[in-house]
C-alpha cells in the first residue's frame, strides 16, 4: 500500500491506472478506522481493481462547538489496518491543500439534507457534499463506498452524484455492529464504561420500532414515540430525535408505507451517536 498526501501525485498515479484499464474504487473516511470502515474497503477490494481509501477529518462538516479538535486520530494504526483490508492507496490530504482559503464554492443538496441530522447540524451536509464532490473530482472513482450507518449521508451523496452527473456508482454497505448491537463508530471511543453499557439501547429501541411496524402499526407518531420512550428510559441517554421516514425522500409518510428507515440520534455524555434500521411495509394484496 502507498500512502500519498498530495493531490497532483495521487492524480498522476490514478491516471496511469485508468489508462491501463483498471477500475478505481474510493472509500472516503475520517480515519480512526474500525471494522465498519474496513468492511467498505473489503467490499471495494472485491469489486474494483485499485482501491483508494481517504482519511480526512473534514473541517467543513463540523459546526462551531462540535468535536473537530477532539476527533480521534491515529494515522499509523489506520495505515496498517487499511493495508490488511486490501487498500492500494491511502490518501491523506492536508487541509491547506484541500481548502486553500477562502472557500467560496460549496455544494448543498436541498430537501434530503434538511431534516434529522440536517436540523441538528445545519451546515453538516453541505460540508459532506463539498468534500465528497472534491474527492470524486480528485480520485475519479467508478465506484464509491458509503456505510448505511450514516444513512442520511448516503442519501445526500447519492443525490449529489446524480444531480451533478458524477460518473460514479455510489454503493451503500450494511452497518457493522458490536455483538450487543451498538453500531461501530469512531465516536464510541468517547463513551465511559457506563455509557458504553447503556448505548445498545439505541439499536434495541429501533428494533422495537421495526417490530411494531411489522405487527401492523401505520401511524408514524406511534412508532417514533415508542422508539423515543425506550431510549428515554435509559438514564444516561439524552434523545435528540427518533423518526420514521421514507428511505428515499426522508419525509415522514402518513400512513406508513413503502421502504422506511427508523432513524435516531442520542447523546451519551460527550458522544453523540446516530443509528438507523430499515423496514419495508408490504404492499396491500390486490382483490382480497
Ligand atoms: P467516517 O469515518 O465516520 O466518516 O465514516 C466513513 C465511512 O464509513 C462512511 O461511509 C460511514 O458510513 C462508514 N461507516 C462508519 N461506521 C460504520 C459502520 N459501523 N458500519 C458500516 N459503515 C460504517
Boltz pocket constraint, residues with backbone or C-beta under 6 A from the ligand:
constraints:
  - pocket:
      binder: B
      contacts: [[A, 28], [A, 29], [A, 30], [A, 31], [A, 35], [A, 36], [A, 37], [A, 39], [A, 40], [A, 145], [A, 146], [A, 147], [A, 148], [A, 149], [A, 150], [A, 173], [A, 174], [A, 175], [A, 176], [A, 177], [A, 183], [A, 184], [A, 185], [A, 186]]
      max_distance: 6.0
